């Protein structure tokens, strides 16, 4: 538990086979809406069609599981 508190992550195994992972909880930080809007105000606009095309080019949309 001390390691988790210090930011360490652990793989949990069963008979040598990884079955899970223990990771520290992230602290939630509240950011006021006004502050978030001010931070992103100078960001360039996003072309959603171009974004979708880029995502489709690198990520398969097939329903079949990858394996």
Secondary structure, 3 states (H helix, E strand, C coil): CHHHHCCCCEEEEECCEEEEEECCCCCCCCCCHHHHHHHHCCCCCCCHHHHHHHHHHHCCCCCCCCC
